[in-house]
Amino acid sequence: GRMAGLSELDKRILAFEQSWWQFPGAKEREILEVFGIPVTRYYQLLNVLIDRPEASEFDPVLVARLRRQRSRRHGIRSARPE
């Protein structure tokens, strides 16, 4: 059975977000090499993914951090970090 409804790709994206800083070079290039999808598509998938409860269950700390980063990027000041 599939664990908590996350696809293989979902899990790979979360694992990548946790470890991409270990790779030399630009993150964008790594995304293309690792996933073979455009960077814009990758971030679309990531944004949907971190809103899913399954992702929080899979890696609560990482997902919380990614949500905070997204809030900062969008300049949403009303969304205070916990």
N, C-alpha and C positions, 0 to 999 in steps of 0.2 A: 504493500500500500504506500501511497505517497504521504510523506510526513507532513502533517499540518497543512496540506494543500499547496505547499510551495513547489513549483516546478524545478527541474534541474537547473534551468537558466536562472530562475529567481535565486536559488542558493549560490550559484556561481557569481551572480552580481553582488550579493551580500559579502561573499568571501573576498571578492575583488576589492570592494570598498574598504574592507578591513585591512587589506594587505598591499594595496597598490603603491603606497609610499615606499615600499621596499624595492620596487623596481627602479632602475635608472631610467632617466628619460621622461618624456612628457606623458601625462596620464592619457591624453587624447590618442596618442599613438598606441599605447598599451591597449586601450579599448578596442581599437581597430584590429590589432594583432590577436588579442585574446578572444574577442567575441565576433569579429568580422561583421559588425554592424556600424552604421554611422553614429557619431558621438551624440547627435541630437536624439536619435532613436534610443540610445542607451539611457540618456537622462530622462526621457519620457517613461521608459520602463521602470527606472529607479524611483521616480516620483510616485508612480502608481503603487509600486512595491512597498515603499515605506509608510504608506497609508493603510496597509493591510495588517490586521491583527496577527496573522500568521507570521509576518516578518518580525513583529515585536516579540512574539514567543520564541522565534528562532534565535534572535540576537537583540535583546532589549536595549543594551547599552549602545550598540552601533546605530540602531534605528533612531533612538532618541537624539544621538549626535547628528545624524543626517537630517533629521527634521529641524533641529536648531540651525544648522548650516543653511538649509533652504529658507527658513524664516529670515535669516540675516540677508541672504541674497535678494529676497523679494522686498527687503526693507519693511517688513511687517513689524512695527514697533509694539503694536498692541499685544502680540504673542510673546508674553514674557516666558523665558525658560523657567522650568520648575525650580 
